[in-house]
């Protein structure tokens, strides 16, 4: 039997103890695992970053909303009303200082949608246009006679045209009606609580004033208020 030389034994021992090679599939698997972990960490970071930004934005929006509410509360009531009609828009300045209770009542009815679809059921040329949910002849009979009388006057009158008001006498089921004067009217306060004036859309008021009416001053073609929008500034 042949003997193995010591040098050959040493070489065999080194070969046995040498590190084994890592296969390519194993390297690829480790690479995929690392990539997935990196992607997961990045996605988590991005999610929480976005959530933090959204939360900050919501906080700022809430703060702005509260500040806006405080400012509105300090002003106590809207200063303007936009009356959208089937003929066009009319902008009205509200007299909060001069008629606070009436303005508050008007605002309350606006928020309830009371004026939506309200008809101008009386149009008296060179006098007033009247919007109401009640269409009774006796409700405006006195106004009609006054209109005929005042149209013949040629004196210096007390009130200007384009004033916004509501009846002092409330009719059952009528809620809150609206008058817009189209000419100066004396002793206006005897019948109307004035609480504002038209500052834009006078031409729309005049266009409504020119519609054809019957013998009771009711428009032959319906003219209505679509809606009333309140504003704190314009």
LOFIPA-256104 format. One record per residue (C-alpha): residue in three letters; x, y negated, z. Coordinates in Angstrom, 2 decimals. Each point is the difference from the previous one (the first is absolute). Layout:
<rs>
<r residuo="ALA" px="X" py="Y" pz="Z"/>
...
</rs>
This chain:
<rs>
<r residuo="UNK" px="0.00" py="0.00" pz="0.00"/>
<r residuo="UNK" px="1.41" py="-3.32" pz="-1.06"/>
<r residuo="UNK" px="0.57" py="-2.60" pz="2.66"/>
<r residuo="UNK" px="-1.38" py="-3.56" pz="-0.36"/>
<r residuo="UNK" px="2.61" py="-2.61" pz="0.37"/>
<r residuo="UNK" px="-0.40" py="-2.59" pz="2.78"/>
<r residuo="UNK" px="-0.14" py="-2.86" pz="-2.53"/>
<r residuo="UNK" px="-2.91" py="1.61" pz="-1.81"/>
<r residuo="UNK" px="-1.85" py="0.49" pz="3.29"/>
<r residuo="UNK" px="0.43" py="-3.71" pz="0.79"/>
<r residuo="UNK" px="-1.47" py="-1.03" pz="-3.36"/>
<r residuo="UNK" px="-3.02" py="2.29" pz="0.46"/>
<r residuo="UNK" px="-0.62" py="-1.45" pz="3.47"/>
<r residuo="UNK" px="-0.02" py="-3.60" pz="-1.34"/>
<r residuo="UNK" px="-2.45" py="0.92" pz="-2.76"/>
<r residuo="UNK" px="-2.44" py="1.52" pz="2.50"/>
<r residuo="UNK" px="0.08" py="-3.04" pz="2.33"/>
<r residuo="UNK" px="-0.35" py="-2.62" pz="-2.79"/>
<r residuo="UNK" px="-3.20" py="-2.11" pz="-0.13"/>
<r residuo="UNK" px="-2.77" py="1.15" pz="-2.31"/>
<r residuo="UNK" px="-1.11" py="-2.28" pz="-2.85"/>
<r residuo="UNK" px="-3.42" py="-1.85" pz="0.16"/>
<r residuo="UNK" px="-2.20" py="0.76" pz="-2.96"/>
<r residuo="UNK" px="-1.37" py="-2.72" pz="-2.30"/>
<r residuo="UNK" px="-3.68" py="0.81" pz="0.77"/>
<r residuo="UNK" px="0.73" py="-0.50" pz="3.70"/>
<r residuo="UNK" px="1.56" py="-3.41" pz="-0.68"/>
<r residuo="UNK" px="-3.03" py="-1.00" pz="-2.08"/>
<r residuo="UNK" px="-2.37" py="1.12" pz="2.78"/>
<r residuo="UNK" px="1.85" py="-2.10" pz="2.59"/>
<r residuo="UNK" px="-0.09" py="-2.96" pz="-2.41"/>
<r residuo="UNK" px="-3.78" py="0.27" pz="-0.40"/>
<r residuo="UNK" px="-0.48" py="0.20" pz="3.80"/>
<r residuo="UNK" px="2.11" py="-3.13" pz="0.53"/>
<r residuo="UNK" px="-1.86" py="-1.86" pz="-2.77"/>
<r residuo="UNK" px="-3.38" py="0.90" pz="1.52"/>
<r residuo="UNK" px="1.12" py="-1.20" pz="3.44"/>
<r residuo="UNK" px="1.27" py="-3.29" pz="-1.44"/>
<r residuo="UNK" px="-3.24" py="-0.53" pz="-1.94"/>
<r residuo="UNK" px="-2.10" py="0.76" pz="3.10"/>
<r residuo="UNK" px="1.99" py="-2.46" pz="2.11"/>
<r residuo="UNK" px="-0.29" py="-2.69" pz="-2.68"/>
<r residuo="UNK" px="-3.77" py="0.55" pz="-0.37"/>
<r residuo="UNK" px="-0.47" py="-0.21" pz="3.78"/>
<r residuo="UNK" px="2.00" py="-3.22" pz="0.18"/>
<r residuo="UNK" px="-1.96" py="-1.53" pz="-2.89"/>
<r residuo="UNK" px="-3.35" py="0.98" pz="1.54"/>
<r residuo="UNK" px="0.73" py="-1.61" pz="3.35"/>
<r residuo="UNK" px="1.51" py="-3.08" pz="-1.66"/>
<r residuo="UNK" px="-3.18" py="-0.54" pz="-2.04"/>
<r residuo="UNK" px="-2.18" py="0.59" pz="3.04"/>
<r residuo="UNK" px="1.96" py="-2.61" pz="1.92"/>
<r residuo="UNK" px="-0.39" py="-2.52" pz="-2.84"/>
<r residuo="UNK" px="-3.76" py="0.66" pz="-0.28"/>
<r residuo="UNK" px="-0.43" py="-0.35" pz="3.75"/>
<r residuo="UNK" px="1.89" py="-3.29" pz="-0.05"/>
<r residuo="UNK" px="-2.15" py="-1.25" pz="-2.90"/>
<r residuo="UNK" px="-3.20" py="1.00" pz="1.83"/>
<r residuo="UNK" px="1.16" py="-1.79" pz="3.12"/>
<r residuo="UNK" px="0.70" py="-3.15" pz="-2.01"/>
<r residuo="UNK" px="-3.38" py="0.24" pz="-1.77"/>
<r residuo="UNK" px="-1.77" py="0.43" pz="3.32"/>
<r residuo="UNK" px="1.87" py="-2.96" pz="1.41"/>
<r residuo="UNK" px="-0.87" py="-2.12" pz="-3.04"/>
<r residuo="UNK" px="-3.64" py="1.08" pz="0.22"/>
<r residuo="UNK" px="-0.14" py="-0.90" pz="3.68"/>
<r residuo="UNK" px="1.60" py="-3.37" pz="-0.70"/>
<r residuo="UNK" px="-2.46" py="-0.62" pz="-2.83"/>
<r residuo="UNK" px="-2.89" py="0.97" pz="2.27"/>
<r residuo="UNK" px="1.27" py="-2.36" pz="2.69"/>
<r residuo="UNK" px="0.28" py="-2.82" pz="-2.51"/>
<r residuo="UNK" px="-3.51" py="0.67" pz="-1.24"/>
<r residuo="UNK" px="-1.27" py="0.22" pz="3.54"/>
<r residuo="UNK" px="1.59" py="-3.33" pz="0.78"/>
<r residuo="UNK" px="-1.69" py="-1.54" pz="-3.03"/>
<r residuo="UNK" px="-3.21" py="1.56" pz="1.40"/>
<r residuo="UNK" px="-1.83" py="0.22" pz="-3.34"/>
<r residuo="UNK" px="0.66" py="0.13" pz="-3.74"/>
<r residuo="UNK" px="0.33" py="-3.43" pz="-1.58"/>
<r residuo="UNK" px="-1.29" py="0.90" pz="-3.46"/>
<r residuo="UNK" px="-2.62" py="2.15" pz="-1.70"/>
<r residuo="UNK" px="0.10" py="1.23" pz="-3.60"/>
<r residuo="UNK" px="-3.54" py="0.43" pz="-1.29"/>
<r residuo="UNK" px="-0.01" py="2.25" pz="-3.06"/>
<r residuo="UNK" px="-3.16" py="-0.50" pz="-2.07"/>
<r residuo="UNK" px="-1.29" py="1.36" pz="-3.29"/>
<r residuo="UNK" px="1.00" py="-3.38" pz="-1.51"/>
<r residuo="UNK" px="3.48" py="-0.24" pz="1.51"/>
<r residuo="UNK" px="1.86" py="-0.67" pz="3.26"/>
<r residuo="UNK" px="-0.58" py="-2.84" pz="2.46"/>
<r residuo="UNK" px="2.55" py="-0.88" pz="2.67"/>
<r residuo="UNK" px="-1.33" py="-1.52" pz="3.21"/>
<r residuo="UNK" px="1.83" py="-1.67" pz="2.88"/>
<r residuo="UNK" px="-1.64" py="0.88" pz="3.32"/>
<r residuo="UNK" px="-0.57" py="-2.69" pz="2.65"/>
<r residuo="UNK" px="1.08" py="2.01" pz="3.02"/>
<r residuo="UNK" px="0.64" py="-3.07" pz="2.15"/>
<r residuo="UNK" px="-3.25" py="-1.71" pz="-0.89"/>
<r residuo="UNK" px="-2.32" py="3.03" pz="0.01"/>
<r residuo="UNK" px="1.73" py="2.77" pz="1.96"/>
<r residuo="UNK" px="-3.11" py="2.04" pz="0.86"/>
<r residuo="UNK" px="-1.35" py="-0.06" pz="-3.56"/>
<r residuo="UNK" px="3.38" py="0.96" pz="-1.46"/>
<r residuo="UNK" px="0.28" py="2.90" pz="2.46"/>
<r residuo="UNK" px="-3.47" py="1.18" pz="-1.00"/>
<r residuo="UNK" px="0.87" py="-0.33" pz="-3.69"/>
<r residuo="UNK" px="3.21" py="2.00" pz="0.50"/>
<r residuo="UNK" px="-1.91" py="2.70" pz="1.85"/>
<r residuo="UNK" px="-2.53" py="0.33" pz="-2.84"/>
<r residuo="UNK" px="2.85" py="0.09" pz="-2.56"/>
<r residuo="UNK" px="1.69" py="2.87" pz="1.83"/>
<r residuo="UNK" px="-3.31" py="1.90" pz="0.01"/>
<r residuo="UNK" px="-0.34" py="-0.43" pz="-3.78"/>
<r residuo="UNK" px="-3.20" py="-2.01" pz="0.38"/>
<r residuo="UNK" px="0.61" py="-2.22" pz="-3.05"/>
<r residuo="UNK" px="0.82" py="2.80" pz="-2.44"/>
<r residuo="UNK" px="-2.71" py="-0.01" pz="-2.67"/>
<r residuo="UNK" px="-1.76" py="-3.06" pz="1.41"/>
<r residuo="UNK" px="-2.02" py="-1.84" pz="-2.68"/>
<r residuo="UNK" px="-0.11" py="-3.74" pz="-0.56"/>
<r residuo="UNK" px="-3.80" py="-0.02" pz="0.16"/>
<r residuo="UNK" px="-0.46" py="-3.78" pz="-0.17"/>
<r residuo="UNK" px="1.86" py="-2.37" pz="-2.30"/>
<r residuo="UNK" px="-1.13" py="-3.62" pz="0.21"/>
<r residuo="UNK" px="1.87" py="-2.22" pz="-2.42"/>
<r residuo="UNK" px="1.74" py="-3.04" pz="1.48"/>
<r residuo="UNK" px="-0.74" py="1.33" pz="3.45"/>
<r residuo="UNK" px="1.01" py="3.49" pz="1.21"/>
<r residuo="UNK" px="0.54" py="3.61" pz="-0.95"/>
<r residuo="UNK" px="-1.32" py="2.40" pz="2.60"/>
<r residuo="UNK" px="1.02" py="3.60" pz="0.61"/>
<r residuo="UNK" px="-2.07" py="2.21" pz="2.27"/>
<r residuo="UNK" px="-1.15" py="3.57" pz="0.59"/>
<r residuo="UNK" px="-3.54" py="-1.35" pz="0.49"/>
<r residuo="UNK" px="-2.02" py="-1.16" pz="-3.01"/>
<r residuo="UNK" px="-2.98" py="-1.82" pz="1.46"/>
<r residuo="UNK" px="-1.57" py="-3.03" pz="-1.60"/>
<r residuo="UNK" px="-0.80" py="-1.61" pz="3.35"/>
<r residuo="UNK" px="3.61" py="0.41" pz="1.09"/>
<r residuo="UNK" px="1.18" py="-2.59" pz="-2.53"/>
<r residuo="UNK" px="-3.21" py="-1.91" pz="-0.67"/>
<r residuo="UNK" px="1.18" py="-3.00" pz="2.03"/>
<r residuo="UNK" px="3.38" py="0.09" pz="-1.74"/>
<r residuo="UNK" px="-1.73" py="-0.06" pz="-3.39"/>
<r residuo="UNK" px="-2.01" py="-3.10" pz="0.86"/>
<r residuo="UNK" px="3.12" py="-1.65" pz="1.37"/>
<r residuo="UNK" px="1.89" py="0.79" pz="-3.18"/>
<r residuo="UNK" px="-2.63" py="-1.69" pz="-2.15"/>
<r residuo="UNK" px="0.09" py="-3.03" pz="2.28"/>
<r residuo="UNK" px="3.78" py="-0.36" pz="0.32"/>
<r residuo="UNK" px="0.60" py="0.38" pz="-3.72"/>
<r residuo="UNK" px="-1.72" py="-3.37" pz="-0.45"/>
<r residuo="UNK" px="2.06" py="-1.79" pz="2.64"/>
<r residuo="UNK" px="2.66" py="-2.45" pz="-1.08"/>
<r residuo="UNK" px="1.44" py="-1.02" pz="3.34"/>
<r residuo="UNK" px="3.19" py="0.66" pz="1.94"/>
<r residuo="UNK" px="-0.58" py="3.38" pz="1.58"/>
<r residuo="UNK" px="1.43" py="1.48" pz="3.17"/>
<r residuo="UNK" px="1.47" py="3.35" pz="-1.10"/>
<r residuo="UNK" px="2.20" py="0.97" pz="-2.91"/>
<r residuo="UNK" px="-0.61" py="2.69" pz="-2.56"/>
<r residuo="UNK" px="1.52" py="3.49" pz="0.21"/>
<r residuo="UNK" px="-0.61" py="0.43" pz="3.73"/>
<r residuo="UNK" px="-0.56" py="3.53" pz="1.35"/>
<r residuo="UNK" px="-2.68" py="0.56" pz="2.60"/>
<r residuo="UNK" px="-2.62" py="2.34" pz="1.39"/>
<r residuo="UNK" px="-3.60" py="-0.53" pz="1.10"/>
<r residuo="UNK" px="-0.63" py="-1.13" pz="3.54"/>
<r residuo="UNK" px="-3.23" py="1.99" pz="-0.11"/>
<r residuo="UNK" px="0.68" py="3.70" pz="-0.34"/>
<r residuo="UNK" px="-2.58" py="2.05" pz="-1.88"/>
<r residuo="UNK" px="-0.91" py="3.47" pz="1.17"/>
<r residuo="UNK" px="2.20" py="2.61" pz="-1.63"/>
<r residuo="UNK" px="1.98" py="-2.65" pz="-1.85"/>
<r residuo="UNK" px="3.12" py="0.09" pz="2.11"/>
<r residuo="UNK" px="2.30" py="-2.77" pz="-1.18"/>
<r residuo="UNK" px="-0.84" py="-2.03" pz="-3.13"/>
<r residuo="UNK" px="2.22" py="-2.39" pz="-1.95"/>
<r residuo="UNK" px="-0.54" py="-3.45" pz="-1.48"/>
<r residuo="UNK" px="2.44" py="-1.83" pz="-2.25"/>
<r residuo="UNK" px="-0.97" py="-3.57" pz="-0.76"/>
<r residuo="UNK" px="0.42" py="-1.20" pz="-3.57"/>
<r residuo="UNK" px="-0.60" py="-3.70" pz="0.76"/>
<r residuo="UNK" px="0.24" py="-2.34" pz="2.99"/>
<r residuo="UNK" px="-2.96" py="0.61" pz="2.32"/>
<r residuo="UNK" px="-1.27" py="-2.30" pz="2.80"/>
<r residuo="UNK" px="-0.87" py="1.40" pz="3.46"/>
<r residuo="UNK" px="1.52" py="3.32" pz="-0.97"/>
<r residuo="UNK" px="0.46" py="1.00" pz="3.63"/>
<r residuo="UNK" px="-3.78" py="0.04" pz="0.52"/>
<r residuo="UNK" px="-0.22" py="3.31" pz="-1.84"/>
<r residuo="UNK" px="3.51" py="1.39" pz="-0.45"/>
<r residuo="UNK" px="2.93" py="0.81" pz="2.24"/>
<r residuo="UNK" px="2.97" py="-1.07" pz="-2.11"/>
<r residuo="UNK" px="3.09" py="2.11" pz="0.64"/>
<r residuo="UNK" px="2.20" py="-0.43" pz="-3.08"/>
<r residuo="UNK" px="0.58" py="-1.52" pz="-3.41"/>
<r residuo="UNK" px="0.92" py="1.21" pz="-3.46"/>
<r residuo="UNK" px="3.62" py="-0.81" pz="-0.83"/>
<r residuo="UNK" px="0.28" py="2.05" pz="-3.19"/>
<r residuo="UNK" px="-2.60" py="1.30" pz="-2.42"/>
<r residuo="UNK" px="-2.23" py="-3.08" pz="-0.16"/>
<r residuo="UNK" px="-0.47" py="0.81" pz="-3.66"/>
<r residuo="UNK" px="-1.40" py="3.41" pz="0.98"/>
<r residuo="UNK" px="-2.49" py="-1.69" pz="2.36"/>
<r residuo="UNK" px="-1.05" py="-2.31" pz="-2.83"/>
<r residuo="UNK" px="-0.31" py="2.94" pz="-2.40"/>
<r residuo="UNK" px="-2.34" py="1.71" pz="2.46"/>
<r residuo="UNK" px="-1.91" py="-3.27" pz="0.37"/>
<r residuo="UNK" px="-0.62" py="-0.08" pz="-3.76"/>
<r residuo="UNK" px="-1.69" py="3.41" pz="-0.29"/>
<r residuo="UNK" px="-3.59" py="0.09" pz="-1.20"/>
<r residuo="UNK" px="-2.57" py="0.30" pz="2.80"/>
<r residuo="UNK" px="-3.73" py="0.55" pz="0.31"/>
<r residuo="UNK" px="-2.50" py="-2.39" pz="1.59"/>
<r residuo="UNK" px="1.14" py="1.13" pz="3.45"/>
<r residuo="UNK" px="3.68" py="-0.67" pz="-0.77"/>
<r residuo="UNK" px="0.84" py="3.69" pz="-0.16"/>
<r residuo="UNK" px="2.65" py="0.85" pz="-2.62"/>
<r residuo="UNK" px="-1.43" py="1.82" pz="-2.99"/>
<r residuo="UNK" px="3.29" py="1.89" pz="-0.32"/>
<r residuo="UNK" px="1.29" py="1.42" pz="3.32"/>
<r residuo="UNK" px="3.07" py="-1.67" pz="1.49"/>
<r residuo="UNK" px="1.52" py="1.74" pz="2.97"/>
<r residuo="UNK" px="2.87" py="0.03" pz="2.47"/>
<r residuo="UNK" px="2.20" py="3.03" pz="-0.60"/>
<r residuo="UNK" px="1.95" py="-0.31" pz="3.22"/>
<r residuo="UNK" px="1.56" py="-2.50" pz="2.41"/>
<r residuo="UNK" px="3.68" py="0.34" pz="0.95"/>
<r residuo="UNK" px="1.45" py="-1.83" pz="3.00"/>
<r residuo="UNK" px="3.51" py="-1.48" pz="-0.07"/>
<r residuo="UNK" px="2.22" py="-1.68" pz="2.56"/>
<r residuo="UNK" px="1.88" py="-1.92" pz="-2.67"/>
<r residuo="UNK" px="0.05" py="-0.51" pz="-3.75"/>
</rs>
